[in-house]
Structures are given as C-alpha cells and as structure tokens.
Amino acid sequence: MRNPHKSLLRSIIATVLLLGAFFPVQVLAEEIQIYLVRHAEVNKKDPEKMLTEAGRDRAEALAQRLSTVDLTHVFSSHTLRTRDTVTPTAEAAGLEVQQFPTLGSTLGGNVVDNRTSGKVAIEPLLNELQQVPEGSTVLVGGNSGNLYAIMAGLGVCVATDIYVISKINL
C-alpha cells in the first residue's frame, strides 16, 4: 500500500520524549524535520492532568535542549498538558503554539475539551503536518494515545514493543 504522506514528507526526523528520554526515529527524509514529544510529567490524581513541578521543569529543559533548533512551527494536541510541555520551547523560538483540534471546537458532535481522548488529535495533526512547506522544522506535542498513530501516519515504522530507556537527563 502506498503511503499518502511519502510524497509530501520526503524526510522526517521524529524524536519522542517518553519518560524523560529522547528516542530518535529516522525514516527516508531530506527536507522536513519533525520533533514529536510526549507531554511531561502530570499529576495523575488531578482530573485535568496538569503538569507537576517536575513536568514544568522538564518542559523548560526541553526548551533548553531544542534552543539550537530553528523551529518554524509548534503544534500541540488539544490537551493542556501537551500545550504546556511545548510552550516554553515555542516562546523561546518566538512562535505560538497551534493546538489541533482547537479546544472548544466540535468533532463528531462533541465539544473538544482537556478531557477529550488524545486520539481525536491524530487526524487534525496529520492534516496540519501535510501542509507544512519543505524546509520546515516542526515540534509536535502529543499524548501516548496519539503519538504512535501520528508516526505511523507519517510512514515511520513503529515497533509494537517499545523498550523505554529511563533516567536520561535532557
């Protein structure tokens, strides 16, 4: 089956931030770089799952780590935790975070809010990534419920078993 994104995205460098570790995944790519990051640590007891102090520190560390990357776009899923993870990086780059889908928008007759499943962001984020021009460098903040599907949608070979290397400092 032909990958519909291959002609658009000749090159991708996807980097996933999982449990504090970067996992670079490379596919055939030349001109577009995409950094995919999972949101930082959250308070699991909080129904809104906002970032903890450690999560906010991790978001700042991400901004510092990517300070030498010339970002052209910063995208986020609709959840506040993903937006809050990529915001320091966007601000340092002089960019606005663009959330997809937008909080308050309607999908399938339901209003999108912070508690809406992360899976609803898959198609809107893939659509936006299809539209970035060649030469772009994009940071995408996502959730565990959408990052692997986004990578697969971009043609990245995603393993079914992921071995997480923990305690790698940014």
N, C-alpha and C positions, 0 to 999 in steps of 0.2 A: 504494500500500500504506500502510495506517495505521501510524503509529509507535506501538508499545505503551507507550513511555515518555512520550509527549507529555502525556497526561492527568495523569501523576504529576509530571513536571517541567515546569512552565509556564515556568520561566526557568532559564537556565543561563548562567553566565559561566565559560568554561573558559579557563584560562591554562596554557600549556605551556612548560615550561622545557626548551629544547633548546640544547645547546651554549652555555649561558650567556645565552640570550636569552629574554625573555618574549614570547609570541605570543598576544595575547588573541583569542578567537574568541567572538562573541556570537550567540545564537540567541534565538528568542522565549522570553522568560522574565520572571518577575516576582519569584518568592519564594525560589528556591533558588540559591545560588551554589556553584559547584564550581571549584576550582583544581586543574588537572591539571599535575603536574610530572614530568619525566623525571629519573631519578637523575642525580646529579652525576658528575664525572669518576672513572673507575675505572682500576685497574691492569690493563690488558688481558693482561698476562703471567701474572697471578695467576688460577688456575683458579676461585677463588671470586669474582673480580672485585670485591674490596673497594674502598672509596673511597680515593683517594690523598689526600695532604695538601691538594692543591688542591680535591679533591672535598669534603673536610671543611670547608674554608674556604667553599666555595660553599654547603654546607648551612647554615652559620652565617649567611651573607649572606641566604639565603632566609628564615631565621627573622627576621632584622632587617627585611627588606623586607615581610614579612607581619605585623609586630608590631602594626599598627593594625587588622588584620582580626580580627573577632570570630568565630573558628572555633568550630564546635560539634562537629566530628568530624575525625579524621585517619585516613585509610585508606592502606594500602600493599599492593602486591603481596607475594608471598611472599619475594622476594629480599632479602637483607641490604642490598644497595646502595640499594634503594629505601627500605627502612625507615630506614637510616642517613641518608639525604638528608632525610627529613621529621621525624626525631626531634627535632632542636633546635627546630623550629617547634612541635611538639606540646608539648614540655616548657615552652617559653615561654608557651604558651596554657593550661598546666595540664591537658593532655589526654594520654591514652595512645594510642599508635599501634596500630590494629587491622589485622592482616595478613590478607589474603584471597587465596588459601586459606592456611590456617594451616600453618606449617612442621610437618612430621611427620604431617600428615593424609594420607588416601589418596584419590586421584582416579583413576578408571578402573583400579583395581588397583595403582597405583603410588604409592609414598610421595613426598610433595612435599618437596623439599629446595632448597637455594640454587641448585643447578644445573638444576632443572626449568625447562623453557621458560616464558618470561613469558606465553605465550599461555594457559596454564591459569588465569591470574588474570582473564581477561576476564569470564567468566560470574559468578564469585563477586563481583567488584567491582560489576558492573552490578546484581546482585541486592541488594547492600547499598545501593547508591545509590538503588534503587527504594524502599527502606524509610525513608529519612531524611525527617523531617517537614518540612512547609513552613516556611520561615523559617530553615532550616539553611544553614550555610556550611561546606563540606567541602573539605579538602585531600586530594588523592589522589596518592600517589607511584606511578609506574609505570615501565615499560620501553618501549623502542621497539617491542617485539613485542606490546604490548597497548594503548598509549595511543590510537592512531588508531581501533582497533576499539571501544574504550570510547566515544570521542567519537561515532563513527557510531551505536553502540547507543543513545546518548542523543539522537540526532536532529541532531547537529551536522554540517553539510555539511563534509566533509573533502576537500580538494583532493588530486588524485593526485600532483601535483608541488609539493613544498614548497621554497620558497626560504628558506634559513636566513640570518638576519642574525646575523653573529657579532661577537664582541668588544663586546657591550653589557654594561656593568657593572651588576650589581644595585645 
